[in-house]
Amino acid sequence: METISASGSTRGSPPPRKQPRLDVVASANTIPLIQRPSGLDCTSESLRTQPFYKSVEWSADGTTVIASSSANQICTYVLPSDLLEPRDNPFELRPQNVLTLPEPTRAIAPCPYFSLGYHTTQTVLVGCKDHPLQLYSLLPEEAQATEESTSPRAEDVPCRTAPPADNPRPSSHSSASSSSSISSSTSSQTSQKSPQPPHQRPLASYKFIKRETEGYISPSSLIWPLAPGTHFIAGATNTIAYFDASRNAEGPVLTIPTIPSARHIAKGSGVGMKGTVAALAVQPTSDTNGGLLAAGTWTSWVGIYDLGRAGECVATWPLAGPKRVEKGSEGGGGGDGGGGGVVQAAWSPCGRYLVLNERRSTGLAVYDVRVTGRLLARLAGRGGEHVNQRLSCDVFPSSEAEGLFEVWAGTPDGRVLVWDRAGGDEGVVEPTWDWQAHGAGSAVGATALHPGGSVLATCAGSYSVQDESESDSESDSEPNGKKLPKLRTSEDTSLKIWSIKASGD
């Protein structure tokens, strides 16, 4: 079994807690391909690329891993109940279902109350280009017919030290208690299951249409929060839309413009935030928090909205950073960073802090939402200033003190970084530890912690442009003589499941 001991930088005060041991317990090294109609093959010789996993996240009950790929597919992996049992080699994952989408998608949102025991909850929202928002089944009945069920066991995944009761673990897509376990209803992994049909019919559709042109709006972000669980939210250019999941074939029940007017020449005249809403996150609800909605745009603006008051805008501010400070923007906090637009937002478990993840940025920004626009810290060390790819992160409550939380994030060179005292440190904060999770030439596109906190899922893969010496000059030219750049897929395109244990275990 592959074992990696984390190593990384530490800070002098307070002393860092003991670094954990991480073991690969399961992996999927290839993406199953389904034959597509002519002209839709993403792995054709004309492109000379192989697909890779773009994102990965856990189901609400912690039994299933949901991964999307660059081949416009969503793979569903139901993990075995004996996942953490000792074995010589990592468990080889095979998907229970592969959902092939009609067009590329920028966002998916699994059902926030997903459960293997209830087929109607095993769904995912998808926003494809030139299509309405659609609801698909992740585990169709024909796929479940071949599964062999085992009894769920709550002890399969041990939880880390339980956080305070008023600090439930948040998620940008779902929320689940820390007692959730990896218990599954899984197929015999030794036999190869026949692929599903390339086109799966959606269960429901929701209209997201621009009134002026009657064209479909392609959402850049989707979120389906647990509370209340009956509604979901989509983000697009200058717009946030609030949908009722029970109203099939209908449009949003509430539309929130992020600027006063998109048709006026002033485009809002500096009021609100202009741009494509590419990140959405709902604040964890508690006695002191009302479940505010945070939205981030590709223009590096952030907005806070109160859906309980018909989407009233609470605050908006531009992101602070060294390059923006030089241009005269306020709220700079120093440190490395830059950034080219927000691609992910995540609330801290206590709901006081907001973590913003930008493309082309070497760090993550942590804001204190109790003071509008106050940059508390910049989590440095990612080295992604030249990377447009989305590298998503995850948060988890810290066991050290109330209000602290951990941030786990991947890097363009195959590493995963961990900051274990986010919310407690100010200024530029270096990672507490890191480890080489994937190949050095592959970007870690997503890190996702199991609701119990003792298992981590990561995925890697990226495209790069071939050098002229590596490409074939004849095949690189079009009939008109123009030369096309050739893309190359990184060597490591795997999905890995890690167990997190104390170093002495």
C-alpha positions as CSV (number, residue, x, y, z in Angstrom):
1,M,0.0,0.0,0.0
2,E,1.3,3.5,-0.9
3,T,2.0,5.4,2.3
4,I,3.0,9.1,2.4
5,S,4.1,11.0,5.5
6,A,3.2,14.6,5.2
7,S,6.0,17.2,5.4
8,G,6.0,20.9,5.2
9,S,6.6,24.2,6.8
10,T,5.6,25.0,10.4
11,R,5.2,28.1,12.4
12,G,6.9,29.0,15.6
13,S,3.8,29.9,17.7
14,P,1.8,28.0,18.5
15,P,3.6,24.7,18.0
16,P,2.0,22.6,15.2
17,R,0.1,19.5,16.0
18,K,1.6,16.2,14.9
19,Q,1.4,15.6,11.2
20,P,-0.8,12.8,10.0
21,R,-0.1,9.8,7.9
22,L,-1.9,9.4,4.6
23,D,-2.4,6.1,2.9
24,V,-4.0,5.5,-0.5
25,V,-6.8,3.0,0.1
26,A,-8.5,3.2,-3.3
27,S,-7.9,4.7,-6.8
28,A,-9.2,4.9,-10.3
29,N,-6.4,5.4,-12.8
30,T,-8.5,5.6,-16.0
31,I,-11.8,7.2,-17.0
32,P,-14.3,4.8,-18.6
33,L,-15.1,6.0,-22.1
34,I,-18.5,5.4,-23.8
35,Q,-18.6,5.5,-27.5
36,R,-20.2,8.8,-28.7
37,P,-21.9,9.7,-31.9
38,S,-19.6,10.9,-34.7
39,G,-18.2,14.3,-34.1
40,L,-18.6,14.1,-30.3
41,D,-15.6,12.0,-29.5
42,C,-13.4,14.0,-27.0
43,T,-10.5,11.5,-27.4
44,S,-10.3,11.6,-31.2
45,E,-6.9,11.6,-32.9
46,S,-7.6,15.2,-34.1
47,L,-7.3,16.3,-30.4
48,R,-4.7,13.8,-29.2
49,T,-5.9,14.2,-25.7
50,Q,-7.2,11.9,-23.0
51,P,-9.8,12.9,-20.5
52,F,-9.1,13.6,-16.8
53,Y,-11.1,14.3,-13.7
54,K,-12.0,17.9,-13.2
55,S,-13.8,17.8,-9.9
56,V,-14.7,15.3,-7.1
57,E,-17.1,15.5,-4.1
58,W,-18.7,13.3,-1.6
59,S,-22.4,12.5,-1.4
60,A,-24.3,13.8,1.6
61,D,-24.3,10.3,3.3
62,G,-20.6,9.8,2.7
63,T,-21.0,6.6,0.8
64,T,-20.4,7.7,-2.7
65,V,-17.8,9.8,-4.7
66,I,-19.1,11.9,-7.6
67,A,-16.5,12.9,-10.1
68,S,-16.8,14.9,-13.3
69,S,-14.4,14.6,-16.2
70,S,-13.2,16.7,-19.1
71,A,-15.0,14.2,-21.4
72,N,-18.4,15.7,-20.3
73,Q,-19.1,12.7,-18.1
74,I,-20.1,12.3,-14.4
75,C,-18.8,9.1,-12.8
76,T,-20.4,7.7,-9.7
77,Y,-18.3,5.5,-7.4
78,V,-20.0,3.7,-4.5
79,L,-17.3,2.8,-2.1
80,P,-17.1,-0.6,-0.4
81,S,-17.9,-1.1,3.2
82,D,-14.4,-2.6,3.9
83,L,-12.6,0.4,2.3
84,L,-10.4,0.9,5.4
85,E,-9.5,-2.7,5.9
86,P,-5.8,-3.5,5.5
87,R,-4.8,-4.8,2.1
88,D,-1.6,-5.2,0.0
89,N,-2.7,-2.8,-2.8
90,P,-5.2,0.0,-3.0
91,F,-8.7,-0.9,-4.0
92,E,-9.4,-0.5,-7.7
93,L,-12.4,1.7,-8.2
94,R,-14.9,1.1,-11.0
95,P,-17.9,3.4,-11.5
96,Q,-21.4,2.1,-10.8
97,N,-22.7,4.5,-13.4
98,V,-21.3,6.9,-16.0
99,L,-23.6,9.8,-17.0
100,T,-22.7,11.2,-20.4
101,L,-23.8,14.9,-20.8
102,P,-24.9,16.4,-24.1
103,E,-22.7,19.4,-23.8
104,P,-19.9,20.7,-21.6
105,T,-20.9,21.9,-18.1
106,R,-19.3,24.4,-15.8
107,A,-21.2,23.3,-12.7
108,I,-22.9,20.3,-11.1
109,A,-24.7,20.1,-7.8
110,P,-25.6,16.7,-6.1
111,C,-28.7,16.3,-4.1
112,P,-27.9,17.5,-0.5
113,Y,-29.8,14.6,1.1
114,F,-28.3,11.9,-1.1
115,S,-28.8,8.4,0.4
116,L,-28.1,4.9,-0.9
117,G,-31.3,3.7,0.8
118,Y,-33.6,6.0,-1.2
119,H,-33.4,6.0,-5.0
120,T,-35.2,9.3,-5.4
121,T,-32.4,11.1,-3.6
122,Q,-29.6,9.9,-5.9
123,T,-29.8,12.8,-8.2
124,V,-27.5,15.6,-9.5
125,L,-28.3,19.0,-11.1
126,V,-26.4,19.8,-14.3
127,G,-26.2,23.1,-16.2
128,C,-25.0,22.4,-19.8
129,K,-24.5,24.8,-22.6
130,D,-27.5,25.5,-24.8
131,H,-29.8,23.4,-22.5
132,P,-32.1,24.0,-19.6
133,L,-31.0,23.1,-16.1
134,Q,-31.5,19.4,-15.9
135,L,-31.9,16.8,-13.0
136,Y,-30.3,13.4,-13.7
137,S,-30.2,10.2,-11.7
138,L,-26.7,9.2,-10.6
139,L,-27.6,5.6,-10.1
140,P,-30.4,4.6,-12.5
141,E,-32.5,1.5,-11.7
142,E,-30.9,-0.5,-14.4
143,A,-27.5,0.1,-12.9
144,Q,-28.7,-0.7,-9.4
145,A,-30.1,-4.0,-10.6
146,T,-26.6,-5.4,-10.9
147,E,-25.5,-4.2,-7.4
148,E,-25.0,-6.5,-4.4
149,S,-26.2,-4.8,-1.2
150,T,-24.4,-5.0,2.1
151,S,-25.7,-3.7,5.4
152,P,-24.5,-0.1,6.3
153,R,-22.0,0.1,9.2
154,A,-21.6,3.4,11.0
155,E,-18.2,2.3,12.3
156,D,-16.6,2.0,8.8
157,V,-15.0,5.5,8.9
158,P,-13.9,6.8,12.3
159,C,-14.4,10.5,12.9
160,R,-11.8,12.8,14.0
161,T,-12.2,14.6,17.3
162,A,-15.7,16.0,17.2
163,P,-16.0,19.8,16.7
164,P,-18.2,21.9,19.0
165,A,-21.9,21.2,18.6
166,D,-22.5,24.7,17.2
167,N,-20.0,24.2,14.4
168,P,-21.4,21.8,11.9
169,R,-19.3,21.1,8.8
170,P,-20.4,23.2,5.9
171,S,-20.1,22.4,2.2
172,S,-20.7,24.4,-0.9
173,H,-23.0,21.7,-2.2
174,S,-24.2,19.7,0.7
175,S,-24.0,19.2,4.5
176,A,-23.8,16.0,6.5
177,S,-23.2,15.1,10.1
178,S,-19.7,14.0,11.1
179,S,-21.1,10.5,12.0
180,S,-21.7,9.7,8.4
181,S,-19.9,6.6,7.3
182,I,-18.6,5.0,4.2
183,S,-21.0,2.1,3.9
184,S,-22.1,1.0,0.5
185,S,-24.2,-1.0,-1.8
186,T,-21.6,-1.9,-4.4
187,S,-21.1,-4.2,-7.3
188,S,-18.6,-7.1,-7.5
189,Q,-15.5,-5.2,-8.5
190,T,-13.9,-8.2,-10.2
191,S,-16.5,-8.3,-13.0
192,Q,-16.7,-5.6,-15.7
193,K,-20.1,-4.0,-16.0
194,S,-21.5,-3.3,-19.4
195,P,-21.6,0.5,-20.1
196,Q,-24.8,2.4,-19.8
197,P,-26.4,4.0,-22.9
198,P,-24.6,7.2,-23.9
199,H,-27.8,9.3,-23.6
200,Q,-29.6,9.2,-20.3
201,R,-33.0,10.9,-20.1
202,P,-33.2,13.7,-17.4
203,L,-35.7,13.4,-14.6
204,A,-36.7,17.1,-14.7
205,S,-35.8,20.3,-16.4
206,Y,-35.8,24.0,-15.3
207,K,-36.0,27.0,-17.6
208,F,-33.1,29.5,-17.3
209,I,-33.7,31.8,-20.3
210,K,-32.7,35.3,-21.3
211,R,-35.9,37.2,-22.0
212,E,-34.4,39.5,-24.7
213,T,-33.1,36.6,-26.9
214,E,-35.1,33.6,-25.5
215,G,-31.8,31.7,-25.5
216,Y,-30.7,29.4,-22.7
217,I,-28.4,30.8,-20.1
218,S,-25.5,28.6,-19.2
219,P,-24.9,28.8,-15.5
220,S,-21.3,29.2,-14.3
221,S,-22.2,28.0,-10.7
222,L,-24.8,25.8,-9.1
223,I,-25.5,25.1,-5.4
224,W,-28.2,23.0,-3.8
225,P,-28.1,23.7,-0.1
226,L,-29.4,21.3,2.6
227,A,-31.5,24.0,4.2
228,P,-34.3,23.9,3.1
229,G,-33.3,21.4,0.5
230,T,-36.2,22.2,-1.8
231,H,-34.6,25.0,-3.7
232,F,-31.3,25.5,-5.6
233,I,-29.4,28.5,-6.8
234,A,-27.7,29.2,-10.1
235,G,-25.2,32.0,-11.0
236,A,-24.7,33.5,-14.4
237,T,-23.6,36.9,-15.9
238,N,-24.9,39.7,-13.7
239,T,-27.6,37.3,-12.3
240,I,-28.4,35.0,-9.5
241,A,-31.5,32.8,-9.9
242,Y,-33.4,30.9,-7.2
243,F,-35.3,27.8,-8.3
244,D,-37.9,25.5,-6.7
245,A,-36.7,22.0,-7.4
246,S,-40.3,20.7,-7.3
247,R,-41.5,22.9,-10.1
248,N,-40.5,21.0,-13.2
249,A,-40.3,22.8,-16.6
250,E,-40.6,26.2,-14.9
251,G,-38.2,29.1,-14.4
252,P,-36.8,30.7,-11.2
253,V,-39.1,31.8,-8.5
254,L,-36.7,34.7,-7.7
255,T,-34.1,36.5,-9.9
256,I,-31.5,38.7,-8.3
257,P,-29.7,41.1,-10.6
258,T,-26.2,41.8,-9.3
259,I,-26.2,45.3,-10.9
260,P,-29.2,47.6,-11.3
261,S,-29.4,47.4,-15.1
262,A,-27.4,45.5,-17.7
263,R,-29.0,47.5,-20.6
264,H,-28.0,51.0,-19.4
265,I,-24.7,52.4,-20.8
266,A,-23.4,52.8,-17.3
267,K,-24.0,49.1,-16.5
268,G,-24.9,49.8,-12.9
269,S,-22.9,53.0,-12.4
270,G,-20.6,51.3,-9.9
271,V,-23.5,49.9,-7.8
272,G,-23.4,46.2,-7.1
273,M,-21.0,43.8,-8.7
274,K,-20.7,43.3,-12.5
275,G,-19.5,40.0,-13.9
276,T,-20.2,36.3,-14.2
277,V,-21.2,34.7,-10.9
278,A,-18.8,31.7,-10.9
279,A,-18.9,30.9,-7.2
280,L,-21.8,30.4,-4.7
281,A,-21.8,29.3,-1.1
282,V,-24.5,29.4,1.6
283,Q,-23.5,30.3,5.2
284,P,-24.0,27.6,7.8
285,T,-27.2,28.3,9.7
286,S,-27.1,28.7,13.5
287,D,-28.5,30.8,16.3
288,T,-26.3,33.8,15.2
289,N,-26.1,33.1,11.4
290,G,-29.0,33.4,9.1
291,G,-27.7,31.5,6.1
292,L,-26.5,34.3,3.9
293,L,-25.5,33.6,0.3
294,A,-21.9,34.5,-0.8
295,A,-21.3,35.1,-4.5
296,G,-18.0,35.6,-6.3
297,T,-17.4,36.8,-9.9
298,W,-14.7,36.4,-12.6
299,T,-14.2,40.2,-12.2
300,S,-12.9,39.5,-8.6
301,W,-15.9,41.0,-6.8
302,V,-17.7,39.4,-3.8
303,G,-21.4,39.9,-2.8
304,I,-23.4,38.9,0.2
305,Y,-27.1,38.4,-0.3
306,D,-30.0,37.5,2.1
307,L,-32.4,35.1,0.4
308,G,-34.7,35.3,3.5
309,R,-35.3,38.9,2.4
310,A,-36.0,38.4,-1.3
311,G,-32.3,38.4,-2.2
312,E,-31.5,41.8,-0.6
313,C,-27.9,42.7,-1.2
314,V,-26.1,43.0,2.2
315,A,-22.6,44.0,1.0
316,T,-20.3,44.0,-2.0
317,W,-16.6,44.6,-2.3
318,P,-13.6,44.0,-4.6
319,L,-11.0,41.4,-3.6
320,A,-7.9,42.8,-2.0
321,G,-4.4,41.9,-3.2
322,P,-1.0,43.3,-3.8
323,K,-1.5,44.0,-7.5
324,R,-4.9,45.6,-6.9
325,V,-3.4,47.7,-4.1
326,E,-0.9,49.1,-6.4
327,K,-3.7,50.2,-8.6
328,G,-5.4,52.0,-5.8
329,S,-8.0,49.5,-4.5
330,E,-8.7,49.4,-0.8
331,G,-8.5,46.5,1.6
332,G,-5.1,45.1,0.6
333,G,-3.6,42.7,3.0
334,G,-0.2,42.1,1.5
335,G,1.4,38.8,0.6
336,D,1.6,37.0,-2.7
337,G,-1.6,36.5,-4.7
338,G,-2.8,38.5,-7.7
339,G,-5.7,36.4,-9.0
340,G,-7.8,36.4,-12.1
341,G,-11.4,35.9,-10.8
342,V,-13.2,34.0,-8.1
343,V,-13.9,30.4,-9.0
344,Q,-14.9,29.0,-5.6
345,A,-16.3,30.3,-2.3
346,A,-16.4,28.4,1.0
347,W,-17.7,29.5,4.4
348,S,-15.9,28.5,7.6
349,P,-17.7,26.1,9.9
350,C,-18.6,28.9,12.3
351,G,-19.9,31.1,9.5
352,R,-17.7,34.1,10.4
353,Y,-15.1,33.8,7.7
354,L,-15.3,33.4,3.9
355,V,-12.5,31.6,1.9
356,L,-12.2,32.8,-1.7
357,N,-10.4,30.7,-4.3
358,E,-9.2,32.5,-7.4
359,R,-7.7,31.3,-10.7
360,R,-4.2,32.5,-11.5
361,S,-3.5,33.0,-7.8
362,T,-0.8,31.8,-5.5
363,G,-3.0,31.8,-2.4
364,L,-6.4,31.7,-0.9
365,A,-8.0,34.8,0.6
366,V,-9.8,34.6,4.0
367,Y,-12.2,37.4,4.8
368,D,-13.9,38.3,8.0
369,V,-17.5,39.0,6.9
370,R,-18.3,40.7,10.2
371,V,-16.3,43.7,8.8
372,T,-17.2,44.3,5.1
373,G,-14.2,43.8,2.9
374,R,-11.6,43.0,5.7
375,L,-9.0,40.7,4.4
376,L,-8.0,38.6,7.4
377,A,-5.3,36.4,5.9
378,R,-3.9,35.1,2.7
379,L,-3.1,31.4,2.6
380,A,0.1,31.3,0.5
381,G,2.1,28.7,-1.2
382,R,0.0,27.3,-4.1
383,G,2.1,28.6,-6.9
384,G,-0.7,28.9,-9.4
385,E,-0.2,32.4,-10.8
386,H,-0.1,31.1,-14.4
387,V,-2.8,28.5,-14.1
388,N,-6.3,29.1,-15.4
389,Q,-7.6,25.7,-14.3
390,R,-9.9,25.6,-11.4
391,L,-8.2,24.1,-8.4
392,S,-10.9,23.6,-5.8
393,C,-10.3,23.4,-2.0
394,D,-12.3,22.1,1.0
395,V,-12.7,23.2,4.7
396,F,-13.1,21.2,7.9
397,P,-13.6,22.2,11.5
398,S,-10.4,22.3,13.6
399,S,-10.3,20.3,16.8
400,E,-7.9,22.8,18.4
401,A,-10.2,25.7,19.3
402,E,-13.6,27.1,18.5
403,G,-13.6,29.3,15.4
404,L,-10.5,27.7,13.8
405,F,-10.8,25.5,10.7
406,E,-8.6,23.6,8.3
407,V,-8.2,24.4,4.6
408,W,-7.1,21.6,2.2
409,A,-6.1,22.7,-1.4
410,G,-4.3,21.2,-4.4
411,T,-1.4,22.7,-6.4
412,P,-0.4,22.7,-10.1
413,D,2.5,20.4,-9.3
414,G,0.6,17.5,-7.8
415,R,0.8,18.5,-4.1
416,V,-1.9,19.0,-1.5
417,L,-1.4,21.8,1.0
418,V,-3.0,22.0,4.5
419,W,-3.5,25.1,6.6
420,D,-4.7,23.9,10.0
421,R,-5.3,27.2,11.8
422,A,-7.3,29.3,9.4
423,G,-9.3,31.9,11.2
424,G,-6.7,32.2,13.9
425,D,-3.8,33.6,11.9
426,E,-3.6,37.0,10.2
427,G,-1.4,38.2,7.3
428,V,0.5,35.8,5.0
429,V,0.1,32.3,6.3
430,E,2.3,29.4,5.0
431,P,0.9,25.9,4.9
432,T,1.3,23.7,8.0
433,W,2.2,20.7,5.9
434,D,2.0,19.3,2.4
435,W,2.6,16.0,0.5
436,Q,3.0,14.8,-3.0
437,A,-0.4,13.4,-3.8
438,H,-0.1,13.0,-7.5
439,G,2.5,13.3,-10.3
440,A,4.6,16.4,-10.3
441,G,3.4,17.3,-13.8
442,S,-0.3,17.0,-13.0
443,A,-2.5,19.7,-11.3
444,V,-4.6,18.6,-8.4
445,G,-8.0,19.8,-9.6
446,A,-10.0,19.0,-6.5
447,T,-9.7,18.0,-2.8
448,A,-12.7,16.8,-0.9
449,L,-12.9,15.7,2.7
450,H,-15.3,13.0,3.8
451,P,-17.9,14.4,6.3
452,G,-16.3,12.3,9.0
453,G,-12.9,13.9,8.4
454,S,-10.8,10.7,8.2
455,V,-10.9,10.1,4.5
456,L,-9.9,12.5,1.6
457,A,-10.6,12.3,-2.1
458,T,-8.3,13.9,-4.7
459,C,-8.2,14.0,-8.4
460,A,-5.5,15.2,-10.9
461,G,-5.1,16.0,-14.5
462,S,-4.4,19.0,-16.8
463,Y,-3.7,20.0,-20.4
464,S,-0.5,21.6,-21.7
465,V,0.6,22.8,-25.1
466,Q,3.1,20.6,-26.8
467,D,6.5,22.0,-27.9
468,E,7.0,22.4,-31.6
469,S,9.7,19.7,-31.5
470,E,7.2,17.2,-30.1
471,S,4.4,17.8,-32.6
472,D,3.9,16.6,-36.2
473,S,4.1,19.6,-38.5
474,E,1.9,17.9,-41.1
475,S,-1.0,17.1,-38.8
476,D,-0.7,20.5,-37.0
477,S,-1.8,22.4,-40.1
478,E,-5.2,23.2,-41.4
479,P,-6.0,23.3,-45.2
480,N,-5.6,27.1,-45.2
481,G,-2.1,26.8,-43.8
482,K,-2.8,28.0,-40.2
483,K,-1.0,26.1,-37.5
484,L,-3.0,24.8,-34.6
485,P,-1.5,24.2,-31.2
486,K,-1.4,20.6,-30.0
487,L,-2.6,19.7,-26.5
488,R,-1.1,17.1,-24.3
489,T,-2.7,15.5,-21.2
490,S,-0.6,15.1,-18.1
491,E,0.6,11.6,-17.2
492,D,-1.3,11.3,-13.9
493,T,-5.1,11.5,-14.4
494,S,-6.1,9.5,-11.4
495,L,-8.7,9.7,-8.7
496,K,-7.4,8.7,-5.2
497,I,-9.0,8.0,-1.9
498,W,-6.8,8.6,1.1
499,S,-7.1,7.5,4.8
500,I,-6.0,10.1,7.3
501,K,-4.5,8.7,10.5
502,A,-2.3,9.9,13.4
503,S,1.4,9.4,12.8
504,G,1.7,6.9,15.5
505,D,-1.2,4.6,14.3
